[in-house]
Amino acid sequence: MSRPFEVLFVLAMVPAIAHAEPPTCEQESQAVNVDEQTNGRDPAMGSPSSRRAKKHMSDGNAHHREGLKLSRIVGQDDAAATEFRAAVKEYEAGALLDPAGRLLYNLAQSYRALGDYEHAIGQYRRILDGLRPREPVRKLVECHIANMVAEQERAARLAPPRDAVPTEPDPSSDGAPPPSRASTPSAPEPVPTPALDLQLDARDAPSPWYADSLGWGMTTTGVVSTGLGTYFLFEARSFEEDADREDRDDVRLDLRAKAESRRTWGTVATVAGGVLVVAGIVKLAIAPEDRARASSATLAITPGGLVLEGAF
């Protein structure tokens, strides 16, 4: 009886394992939302008061949104980068007129979208050191900085070592060859950034349906559980047939008890598998915007059977 429990416990853990993803700043972003709803918006992160600065920020937001749209289309990286650069230009023009916190944050976000981590980190630190925002915004900005620093370190580790490139000596010099040019790691690839709609609480761009690891994990677990249940049911039928052919009463009773146990576990596993398959397919079919709100799912074993809990 212990083996079916072990198998179902492993199956219950598959969706949670499949849902594991690299850490993001989603939790910090949610904390900013809660703070704005309960305590009001952070005074340090206000919008510019100058009309011209507001116009530059509005134009920058439009370019940034267009860049996000293009970045989700295969082969449109150059066009997306052009939009992000246009957003940077607008934000910088607005910051010269009125360096408001929201405008500086949007500028840093556009630099991050371009993969220009040096300038992005510089703008984020300008917010931390000059504006001193409250804890929710401060943690969000620090999270962005930490992620970019980690990405820079990873790119440096993965960059292949290159020998110094020799150069021809300059005839006008005293004959000594100029210093060789050491190779430097390539710049990190641009990463998706939150959509900027004059809000700090925007979410990262939703992933495509086929990248929904939780949905695939639930569907796969359901298929495996259904297969296991079918095996138990066939095994129960085999025990029943053996019991019908058995002449000894004690052996026949033992075989029927085994058949009943296998039938019970086969039914439970088959039903649970069907539920997981349906839930996984529904999860994959949900629109990306709705799927971003999905959290987790667990398969719990209770005295009355299996219970599927979670948000889809």
Residue frames as qw, qx, qy, qz and C-alpha x, y, z in Angstrom:
[[0.000, 0.882, 0.471, 0.000, 0.00, 0.00, 0.00],
 [0.338, -0.741, 0.055, 0.578, 2.91, 2.36, 0.53],
 [0.445, -0.012, 0.534, 0.719, 4.12, 2.30, -3.08],
 [0.153, 0.707, 0.553, 0.414, 1.01, 4.01, -4.57],
 [0.274, -0.917, -0.187, 0.222, 1.33, 6.76, -1.93],
 [0.491, -0.476, 0.324, 0.654, 4.96, 7.32, -2.92],
 [0.376, 0.295, 0.609, 0.633, 4.12, 7.44, -6.62],
 [0.000, -0.843, -0.477, -0.248, 1.29, 9.93, -6.14],
 [0.400, -0.815, -0.039, 0.419, 3.46, 12.09, -3.87],
 [0.452, -0.213, 0.448, 0.742, 6.10, 12.32, -6.61],
 [0.205, 0.540, 0.623, 0.527, 3.39, 13.16, -9.17],
 [0.184, -0.907, -0.373, 0.070, 2.05, 15.89, -6.89],
 [0.436, -0.664, 0.139, 0.592, 5.48, 17.50, -6.76],
 [0.546, 0.237, 0.503, 0.627, 5.89, 17.70, -10.56],
 [0.147, 0.861, 0.353, 0.336, 3.78, 20.86, -11.11],
 [0.379, -0.907, 0.033, 0.181, 5.62, 22.74, -8.37],
 [0.624, -0.330, 0.420, 0.570, 8.98, 21.74, -9.83],
 [0.457, 0.465, 0.525, 0.547, 7.91, 22.64, -13.37],
 [0.013, -0.939, -0.300, -0.167, 6.72, 26.05, -12.15],
 [0.565, -0.620, 0.045, 0.542, 10.10, 27.00, -10.68],
 [0.496, 0.777, 0.132, 0.364, 11.48, 30.03, -12.49],
 [0.509, 0.158, -0.244, 0.810, 14.43, 32.37, -12.06],
 [0.196, -0.648, -0.479, 0.558, 13.83, 35.07, -9.43],
 [0.211, 0.595, 0.326, 0.704, 12.39, 38.34, -10.69],
 [0.052, 0.026, -0.347, 0.936, 11.35, 41.67, -9.16],
 [0.359, -0.456, -0.624, -0.523, 7.64, 40.77, -9.29],
 [0.502, -0.560, -0.595, 0.284, 7.30, 40.64, -5.51],
 [0.288, -0.311, -0.143, 0.894, 8.90, 44.07, -5.09],
 [0.106, -0.185, -0.426, -0.879, 6.65, 45.47, -7.82],
 [0.440, -0.548, -0.671, -0.236, 3.57, 44.14, -6.05],
 [0.445, -0.490, -0.448, 0.601, 4.75, 45.76, -2.81],
 [0.098, -0.067, 0.122, 0.985, 4.89, 49.11, -4.63],
 [0.305, -0.389, -0.602, -0.627, 1.29, 48.59, -5.78],
 [0.505, -0.573, -0.631, 0.136, 0.08, 47.86, -2.26],
 [0.363, -0.347, -0.247, 0.829, 1.90, 50.87, -0.87],
 [0.043, -0.095, -0.295, -0.950, 0.33, 53.18, -3.47],
 [0.417, -0.461, -0.642, -0.449, -3.14, 51.82, -2.73],
 [0.577, -0.583, -0.534, 0.204, -2.88, 52.04, 1.06],
 [0.456, -0.594, -0.146, 0.646, -0.51, 54.88, 1.86],
 [0.287, 0.921, 0.010, -0.264, -0.61, 56.97, -1.27],
 [0.790, 0.525, -0.075, 0.308, 2.01, 57.30, -3.98],
 [0.691, -0.332, -0.069, 0.639, 5.63, 57.82, -2.94],
 [0.075, 0.955, 0.071, -0.277, 6.27, 61.60, -2.98],
 [0.342, -0.582, 0.536, 0.507, 9.78, 61.00, -4.27],
 [0.346, 0.087, 0.816, 0.455, 8.41, 59.30, -7.41],
 [0.341, 0.696, 0.379, -0.506, 6.07, 62.04, -8.62],
 [0.597, 0.559, 0.423, 0.390, 5.52, 63.10, -12.21],
 [0.354, 0.025, 0.055, 0.933, 7.12, 66.26, -13.61],
 [0.085, 0.713, 0.466, -0.517, 5.26, 69.54, -13.07],
 [0.028, 0.480, -0.364, -0.798, 6.59, 71.25, -16.19],
 [0.745, 0.480, 0.214, -0.410, 4.24, 71.01, -19.15],
 [0.514, 0.659, -0.519, -0.181, 7.10, 70.47, -21.59],
 [0.090, -0.387, 0.902, -0.170, 8.62, 67.80, -19.37],
 [0.643, 0.169, 0.625, -0.410, 5.27, 66.04, -19.19],
 [0.716, 0.596, -0.099, -0.350, 5.05, 66.10, -22.98],
 [0.291, 0.586, -0.755, -0.028, 8.52, 64.56, -23.29],
 [0.324, -0.178, 0.878, -0.304, 7.60, 61.84, -20.79],
 [0.728, 0.360, 0.374, -0.447, 4.34, 61.09, -22.61],
 [0.638, 0.636, -0.364, -0.237, 6.17, 60.77, -25.93],
 [0.059, 0.498, -0.856, 0.125, 8.83, 58.62, -24.28],
 [0.564, 0.003, 0.726, -0.393, 6.16, 56.31, -22.86],
 [0.777, 0.499, 0.071, -0.378, 4.63, 55.90, -26.33],
 [0.467, 0.626, -0.621, -0.070, 8.02, 54.94, -27.81],
 [0.187, -0.357, 0.871, -0.281, 8.70, 52.55, -24.95],
 [0.714, 0.178, 0.527, -0.425, 5.36, 50.78, -25.36],
 [0.744, 0.588, -0.183, -0.259, 5.97, 50.42, -29.09],
 [0.206, 0.597, -0.771, 0.080, 9.42, 49.02, -28.36],
 [0.468, -0.157, 0.795, -0.353, 7.91, 46.41, -26.06],
 [0.805, 0.390, 0.243, -0.375, 5.45, 45.35, -28.75],
 [0.613, 0.660, -0.418, -0.115, 8.19, 45.00, -31.36],
 [0.074, -0.544, 0.814, -0.190, 10.48, 43.12, -28.96],
 [0.665, 0.002, 0.672, -0.326, 7.89, 40.32, -28.77],
 [0.800, 0.558, 0.046, -0.218, 8.00, 39.81, -32.55],
 [0.804, -0.164, 0.390, 0.418, 10.71, 37.61, -33.99],
 [0.577, 0.327, 0.340, 0.667, 13.15, 39.53, -36.17],
 [0.005, 0.884, 0.230, 0.406, 12.11, 42.98, -34.91],
 [0.665, -0.486, -0.219, 0.523, 14.95, 43.50, -32.41],
 [0.381, 0.082, 0.128, 0.912, 16.48, 46.39, -34.37],
 [0.177, -0.590, -0.382, -0.688, 13.14, 48.17, -34.71],
 [0.613, -0.690, -0.383, 0.036, 12.48, 47.68, -30.99],
 [0.613, -0.293, -0.111, 0.726, 15.91, 49.09, -30.13],
 [0.167, 0.356, 0.247, 0.885, 15.16, 52.14, -32.29],
 [0.409, -0.705, -0.385, -0.433, 11.98, 52.77, -30.30],
 [0.703, -0.570, -0.274, 0.326, 13.77, 52.36, -26.97],
 [0.495, -0.030, 0.028, 0.868, 16.47, 54.82, -28.08],
 [0.076, -0.541, -0.312, -0.777, 13.77, 57.31, -29.05],
 [0.591, -0.707, -0.374, -0.104, 12.22, 56.84, -25.59],
 [0.670, -0.340, -0.162, 0.640, 15.61, 57.52, -23.96],
 [0.275, 0.269, 0.173, 0.907, 15.96, 60.72, -25.99],
 [0.322, -0.662, -0.348, -0.580, 12.54, 61.97, -24.87],
 [0.703, -0.618, -0.324, 0.140, 13.10, 61.05, -21.23],
 [0.605, -0.147, -0.081, 0.779, 16.50, 62.74, -21.17],
 [0.068, 0.441, 0.220, 0.868, 15.01, 65.90, -22.67],
 [0.512, -0.693, -0.343, -0.373, 12.30, 65.88, -20.02],
 [0.753, -0.450, -0.278, 0.392, 14.78, 65.20, -17.20],
 [0.425, 0.156, -0.024, 0.891, 16.78, 68.28, -18.20],
 [0.221, -0.531, -0.196, -0.794, 13.64, 70.38, -17.65],
 [0.627, -0.473, 0.243, -0.569, 12.32, 68.60, -14.56],
 [0.363, 0.280, -0.884, 0.090, 14.17, 65.57, -13.11],
 [0.718, -0.293, 0.193, -0.602, 11.10, 64.07, -11.45],
 [0.456, -0.321, 0.821, -0.121, 11.36, 60.60, -9.93],
 [0.775, 0.347, 0.495, -0.185, 8.91, 58.92, -12.31],
 [0.565, 0.793, -0.188, -0.127, 10.64, 60.35, -15.34],
 [0.021, -0.672, 0.739, -0.032, 14.06, 59.16, -14.11],
 [0.632, -0.084, 0.750, -0.176, 12.65, 55.72, -13.40],
 [0.773, 0.558, 0.251, -0.168, 11.22, 55.48, -16.92],
 [0.337, 0.819, -0.459, -0.070, 14.58, 56.58, -18.33],
 [0.294, -0.472, 0.827, -0.087, 16.35, 53.82, -16.39],
 [0.750, 0.195, 0.595, -0.212, 13.80, 51.28, -17.63],
 [0.684, 0.715, -0.037, -0.144, 14.46, 52.21, -21.27],
 [0.102, 0.726, -0.680, 0.011, 18.20, 51.92, -20.77],
 [0.520, -0.220, 0.807, -0.171, 17.63, 48.48, -19.27],
 [0.793, 0.447, 0.348, -0.226, 15.47, 47.47, -22.24],
 [0.515, 0.789, -0.325, -0.076, 18.33, 48.43, -24.55],
 [0.938, -0.051, -0.164, 0.303, 20.76, 46.30, -22.57],
 [0.293, 0.633, -0.284, 0.658, 22.71, 49.45, -21.60],
 [0.691, -0.528, -0.471, 0.146, 23.13, 48.32, -18.01],
 [0.477, -0.051, -0.240, 0.844, 25.80, 50.87, -17.12],
 [0.117, -0.274, -0.093, -0.950, 23.52, 53.83, -17.83],
 [0.611, -0.482, -0.493, -0.389, 20.50, 52.06, -16.36],
 [0.676, -0.370, -0.477, 0.423, 22.32, 51.37, -13.10],
 [0.278, 0.068, -0.131, 0.949, 23.51, 54.98, -13.05],
 [0.335, -0.394, -0.247, -0.819, 19.94, 56.28, -13.32],
 [0.712, -0.466, -0.515, -0.101, 18.66, 53.85, -10.70],
 [0.594, -0.245, -0.387, 0.661, 21.39, 54.95, -8.28],
 [0.038, 0.260, 0.035, 0.964, 20.53, 58.56, -9.03],
 [0.561, -0.511, -0.378, -0.530, 17.02, 57.78, -7.78],
 [0.762, -0.397, -0.460, 0.222, 18.30, 56.03, -4.66],
 [0.534, -0.139, -0.242, 0.798, 20.92, 58.61, -3.71],
 [0.043, 0.174, 0.086, 0.980, 19.18, 61.80, -4.80],
 [0.495, -0.366, -0.312, -0.724, 15.48, 61.15, -4.22],
 [0.039, -0.142, 0.857, -0.494, 15.65, 58.60, -1.39],
 [0.600, -0.218, -0.432, -0.637, 12.31, 56.86, -2.15],
 [0.687, -0.373, 0.395, -0.482, 10.39, 54.91, 0.44],
 [0.476, -0.320, 0.819, -0.003, 11.05, 51.25, 1.14],
 [0.772, 0.364, 0.512, -0.094, 8.79, 49.61, -1.50],
 [0.561, 0.823, -0.088, -0.021, 10.23, 51.66, -4.37],
 [0.118, -0.776, 0.620, 0.005, 13.74, 51.44, -2.96],
 [0.644, -0.173, 0.745, -0.007, 13.58, 47.64, -2.84],
 [0.752, 0.572, 0.323, -0.049, 12.22, 47.50, -6.39],
 [0.343, 0.888, -0.305, -0.001, 15.05, 49.69, -7.69],
 [0.320, -0.613, 0.722, -0.031, 17.65, 47.69, -5.74],
 [0.788, 0.112, 0.603, -0.047, 16.23, 44.48, -7.21],
 [0.662, 0.748, 0.042, -0.009, 16.62, 45.84, -10.75],
 [0.070, 0.846, -0.526, 0.041, 20.22, 46.82, -9.98],
 [0.567, -0.377, 0.729, -0.067, 21.03, 43.43, -8.47],
 [0.827, 0.354, 0.434, -0.039, 19.61, 41.58, -11.48],
 [0.534, 0.832, -0.142, 0.038, 21.62, 43.68, -13.94],
 [0.160, -0.748, 0.641, -0.068, 24.83, 43.28, -11.95],
 [0.719, -0.125, 0.681, -0.059, 24.28, 39.51, -11.86],
 [0.773, 0.586, 0.242, -0.008, 23.65, 39.49, -15.63],
 [0.267, 0.884, -0.383, 0.036, 26.84, 41.46, -16.23],
 [0.395, -0.550, 0.732, -0.068, 28.83, 39.01, -14.12],
 [0.809, 0.164, 0.561, -0.060, 27.29, 36.06, -15.93],
 [0.648, 0.762, 0.003, 0.001, 28.12, 37.57, -19.32],
 [0.023, 0.827, -0.559, 0.050, 31.70, 38.16, -18.19],
 [0.601, -0.317, 0.731, -0.064, 32.03, 34.54, -17.06],
 [0.788, 0.366, 0.495, -0.018, 30.62, 33.17, -20.31],
 [0.400, 0.872, -0.215, -0.182, 32.67, 35.46, -22.58],
 [0.947, 0.097, 0.018, 0.307, 35.40, 33.38, -24.28],
 [0.421, -0.709, 0.228, 0.517, 38.96, 34.57, -23.66],
 [0.671, 0.714, 0.100, 0.174, 40.61, 36.21, -26.63],
 [0.690, -0.145, 0.051, 0.707, 44.24, 36.94, -27.36],
 [0.048, -0.738, 0.000, 0.673, 45.39, 40.51, -27.78],
 [0.661, 0.675, 0.300, 0.130, 44.97, 41.80, -31.32],
 [0.544, -0.288, 0.197, 0.763, 48.35, 42.99, -32.73],
 [0.317, 0.915, 0.203, -0.148, 48.44, 46.31, -34.57],
 [0.684, 0.465, 0.027, 0.561, 50.84, 47.83, -37.00],
 [0.450, -0.452, -0.188, 0.747, 53.33, 50.34, -35.49],
 [0.196, 0.945, 0.224, -0.133, 52.65, 53.99, -36.13],
 [0.698, 0.393, 0.026, 0.598, 55.33, 55.36, -38.52],
 [0.015, 0.819, -0.064, 0.569, 55.20, 58.73, -36.79],
 [0.718, -0.686, 0.080, -0.085, 56.07, 57.20, -33.42],
 [0.121, -0.766, 0.631, 0.019, 59.49, 56.27, -32.11],
 [0.438, 0.305, -0.831, -0.155, 59.13, 52.69, -33.30],
 [0.170, -0.016, 0.873, -0.457, 57.45, 51.29, -30.22],
 [0.227, -0.349, -0.793, -0.445, 54.23, 49.43, -31.07],
 [0.413, -0.391, 0.087, -0.818, 51.09, 50.90, -29.60],
 [0.378, -0.119, 0.799, -0.453, 49.39, 49.05, -26.76],
 [0.151, -0.158, -0.908, -0.358, 47.36, 46.07, -27.87],
 [0.525, -0.218, -0.035, -0.822, 43.61, 46.25, -27.68],
 [0.110, -0.012, 0.950, -0.292, 42.31, 43.81, -25.13],
 [0.336, -0.341, -0.698, -0.533, 39.01, 42.26, -25.91],
 [0.295, -0.090, 0.499, -0.810, 36.06, 43.03, -23.72],
 [0.232, 0.299, 0.918, -0.115, 32.96, 40.92, -23.01],
 [0.074, -0.377, -0.569, -0.727, 30.08, 41.55, -25.30],
 [0.328, -0.162, 0.260, -0.894, 27.22, 43.62, -23.93],
 [0.294, 0.190, 0.891, -0.290, 24.38, 41.65, -22.35],
 [0.015, -0.381, -0.744, -0.549, 21.37, 40.94, -24.47],
 [0.317, -0.252, 0.067, -0.912, 18.43, 43.33, -23.97],
 [0.059, -0.243, -0.932, 0.262, 15.83, 42.05, -21.54],
 [0.192, -0.644, -0.568, -0.475, 12.08, 42.72, -21.52],
 [0.101, 0.012, -0.450, 0.887, 11.08, 45.56, -19.22],
 [0.131, 0.556, 0.733, -0.368, 7.76, 46.44, -17.65],
 [0.176, 0.642, 0.485, 0.568, 5.36, 48.42, -19.80],
 [0.205, -0.224, -0.302, 0.903, 5.37, 52.05, -18.79],
 [0.086, -0.661, -0.583, -0.464, 1.96, 53.63, -18.61],
 [0.117, -0.637, 0.213, -0.731, 2.92, 56.36, -16.19],
 [0.824, -0.485, 0.034, -0.293, 2.78, 53.65, -13.52],
 [0.038, -0.603, 0.782, -0.152, 5.39, 51.92, -11.42],
 [0.647, -0.100, 0.677, -0.335, 3.20, 48.88, -10.99],
 [0.735, 0.453, -0.304, -0.402, 3.33, 47.60, -14.59],
 [0.871, -0.203, 0.446, 0.015, 4.13, 43.93, -15.05],
 [0.221, -0.406, 0.730, 0.503, 6.76, 42.29, -17.20],
 [0.558, 0.280, -0.446, -0.642, 5.64, 41.23, -20.67],
 [0.849, -0.092, 0.413, -0.318, 3.66, 37.97, -20.46],
 [0.225, -0.340, 0.853, 0.326, 5.33, 34.86, -21.81],
 [0.539, 0.132, -0.550, -0.624, 3.83, 32.98, -24.80],
 [0.862, -0.212, 0.065, -0.456, 1.43, 30.11, -24.11],
 [0.915, 0.172, -0.354, 0.090, 3.96, 27.41, -24.94],
 [0.335, 0.435, -0.573, 0.609, 6.31, 28.76, -22.23],
 [0.619, -0.503, 0.148, -0.584, 3.78, 28.07, -19.46],
 [0.280, 0.309, -0.888, 0.192, 5.76, 25.52, -17.46],
 [0.384, -0.021, 0.692, -0.611, 3.01, 25.05, -14.88],
 [0.759, 0.302, 0.020, -0.576, 0.42, 24.19, -17.54],
 [0.648, 0.403, -0.636, -0.120, 2.75, 21.67, -19.20],
 [0.039, 0.282, -0.865, 0.414, 3.68, 20.21, -15.82],
 [0.576, 0.073, 0.508, -0.636, 0.05, 19.69, -14.86],
 [0.793, 0.372, -0.200, -0.439, -0.80, 18.14, -18.24],
 [0.480, 0.419, -0.768, 0.063, 2.20, 15.80, -18.15],
 [0.173, -0.179, 0.814, -0.526, 1.47, 14.78, -14.56],
 [0.705, 0.172, 0.270, -0.633, -2.15, 14.11, -15.50],
 [0.748, 0.394, -0.457, -0.276, -1.13, 11.86, -18.40],
 [0.288, 0.334, -0.855, 0.273, 1.28, 9.91, -16.18],
 [0.370, -0.061, 0.669, -0.642, -1.31, 9.59, -13.41],
 [0.787, 0.254, 0.004, -0.562, -3.95, 8.38, -15.89],
 [0.645, 0.391, -0.651, -0.082, -1.53, 5.79, -17.25],
 [0.049, 0.250, -0.852, 0.456, -0.71, 4.61, -13.73],
 [0.578, 0.057, 0.448, -0.679, -4.42, 4.35, -12.88],
 [0.796, 0.324, -0.290, -0.420, -5.08, 2.33, -16.03],
 [0.433, 0.353, -0.816, 0.149, -2.28, -0.05, -15.06],
 [0.230, -0.124, 0.753, -0.604, -3.79, -0.52, -11.57],
 [0.724, 0.186, 0.168, -0.643, -7.21, -1.25, -13.07],
 [0.738, 0.358, -0.533, -0.207, -5.79, -3.88, -15.43],
 [0.211, 0.301, -0.853, 0.372, -3.89, -5.40, -12.52],
 [0.485, -0.032, 0.545, -0.684, -7.11, -5.52, -10.47],
 [0.820, 0.267, -0.136, -0.488, -8.86, -7.35, -13.28],
 [0.561, 0.380, -0.734, 0.047, -6.00, -9.84, -13.46],
 [0.086, -0.197, 0.809, -0.546, -6.27, -10.54, -9.71],
 [0.683, 0.106, 0.276, -0.668, -10.03, -11.07, -10.08],
 [0.798, 0.330, -0.407, -0.298, -9.49, -13.61, -12.85],
 [0.344, 0.331, -0.830, 0.288, -6.88, -15.44, -10.77],
 [0.348, -0.114, 0.649, -0.667, -9.28, -15.49, -7.82],
 [0.794, 0.184, -0.005, -0.580, -12.05, -17.01, -9.96],
 [0.763, 0.329, -0.551, -0.076, -9.71, -19.84, -10.96],
 [0.089, 0.404, -0.776, 0.476, -8.38, -20.44, -7.43],
 [0.666, -0.314, -0.648, -0.194, -9.81, -23.38, -5.46],
 [0.481, -0.232, -0.594, 0.602, -8.30, -22.52, -2.07],
 [0.171, -0.879, -0.436, -0.095, -10.46, -20.12, -0.07],
 [0.461, -0.727, -0.016, 0.508, -7.62, -18.31, 1.73],
 [0.411, -0.111, 0.444, 0.789, -5.70, -17.64, -1.48],
 [0.116, 0.604, 0.617, 0.491, -8.89, -16.60, -3.29],
 [0.263, -0.896, -0.334, 0.126, -9.76, -14.07, -0.54],
 [0.471, -0.550, 0.177, 0.667, -6.25, -12.68, -0.63],
 [0.332, 0.167, 0.563, 0.738, -6.41, -12.22, -4.39],
 [0.028, -0.774, -0.554, -0.305, -9.79, -10.49, -4.16],
 [0.378, -0.827, -0.154, 0.386, -8.42, -8.13, -1.48],
 [0.426, -0.297, 0.369, 0.771, -5.52, -7.24, -3.76],
 [0.203, 0.456, 0.635, 0.589, -7.90, -6.72, -6.65],
 [0.169, -0.879, -0.446, -0.010, -10.06, -4.36, -4.57],
 [0.428, -0.689, 0.057, 0.583, -7.00, -2.37, -3.47],
 [0.364, -0.053, 0.518, 0.772, -5.72, -2.03, -7.04],
 [0.087, 0.650, 0.639, 0.402, -9.18, -1.05, -8.26],
 [0.260, -0.884, -0.295, 0.254, -9.42, 1.68, -5.63],
 [0.378, -0.586, 0.254, 0.670, -6.02, 3.16, -6.44],
 [0.341, 0.191, 0.649, 0.652, -6.60, 2.78, -10.15],
 [0.024, 0.805, 0.559, 0.196, -9.83, 4.73, -9.93],
 [0.316, -0.857, -0.096, 0.396, -8.27, 7.46, -7.78],
 [0.420, -0.375, 0.424, 0.709, -5.22, 7.84, -10.04],
 [0.284, 0.394, 0.677, 0.552, -7.31, 7.83, -13.22],
 [0.058, -0.890, -0.448, -0.053, -9.73, 10.47, -11.95],
 [0.369, -0.784, 0.073, 0.494, -6.91, 12.64, -10.58],
 [0.447, -0.125, 0.541, 0.701, -5.03, 12.31, -13.84],
 [0.203, 0.626, 0.626, 0.419, -8.07, 13.34, -15.86],
 [0.186, -0.932, -0.261, 0.168, -8.57, 16.39, -13.64],
 [0.429, -0.605, 0.280, 0.609, -4.93, 17.41, -14.03],
 [0.410, 0.176, 0.622, 0.644, -5.01, 16.96, -17.81],
 [0.073, 0.806, 0.523, 0.267, -8.12, 19.13, -18.13],
 [0.315, -0.897, -0.089, 0.297, -6.74, 21.76, -15.74],
 [0.504, -0.368, 0.402, 0.670, -3.41, 21.82, -17.58],
 [0.326, 0.418, 0.610, 0.589, -5.08, 22.27, -20.96],
 [0.088, -0.914, -0.386, -0.086, -7.24, 25.07, -19.56],
 [0.461, -0.735, 0.093, 0.488, -4.16, 26.66, -18.03],
 [0.462, -0.087, 0.514, 0.718, -2.37, 26.60, -21.41],
 [0.183, 0.600, 0.620, 0.472, -5.43, 28.04, -23.14],
 [0.198, -0.862, -0.321, 0.339, -5.76, 31.02, -20.80],
 [0.383, 0.865, -0.002, 0.325, -4.72, 34.36, -22.35],
 [0.608, 0.205, -0.374, 0.670, -1.19, 35.53, -21.36],
 [0.135, -0.523, 0.191, -0.819, -2.61, 38.50, -19.45],
 [0.788, -0.437, -0.031, -0.431, -4.79, 36.21, -17.35],
 [0.915, -0.005, -0.335, 0.227, -2.09, 33.60, -17.00],
 [0.316, 0.492, -0.408, 0.701, 0.22, 36.17, -15.41],
 [0.481, -0.507, 0.255, -0.668, -2.12, 36.20, -12.43],
 [0.928, -0.143, -0.326, -0.109, -1.90, 32.41, -11.97],
 [0.314, -0.763, 0.510, -0.243, 0.07, 31.38, -8.90],
 [0.001, -0.349, 0.934, -0.070, 0.35, 27.68, -8.14],
 [0.837, -0.107, -0.237, -0.482, -1.43, 24.35, -7.87],
 [0.138, -0.387, 0.871, -0.270, -1.06, 21.44, -5.49],
 [0.732, -0.105, -0.576, -0.348, -2.40, 17.90, -5.43],
 [0.289, -0.426, 0.643, -0.567, -3.23, 16.97, -1.83],
 [0.491, -0.105, -0.860, -0.091, -3.98, 13.48, -0.48],
 [0.433, -0.306, 0.346, -0.775, -6.87, 13.49, 2.01],
 [0.370, 0.001, 0.889, -0.269, -8.79, 10.68, 3.74],
 [0.625, 0.510, 0.415, -0.420, -11.56, 11.19, 1.19],
 [0.771, 0.487, 0.307, 0.274, -9.28, 11.01, -1.86],
 [0.510, 0.015, 0.159, 0.845, -7.25, 13.53, -3.89],
 [0.062, 0.904, 0.339, -0.253, -7.89, 17.27, -3.85],
 [0.527, 0.340, 0.202, 0.752, -6.53, 19.67, -6.50],
 [0.198, -0.875, -0.277, 0.342, -6.02, 23.16, -5.06],
 [0.443, -0.199, 0.246, 0.839, -4.66, 26.35, -6.55],
 [0.319, 0.753, 0.126, -0.561, -5.34, 29.23, -8.91],
 [0.614, 0.203, 0.604, 0.465, -5.34, 28.74, -12.66]]
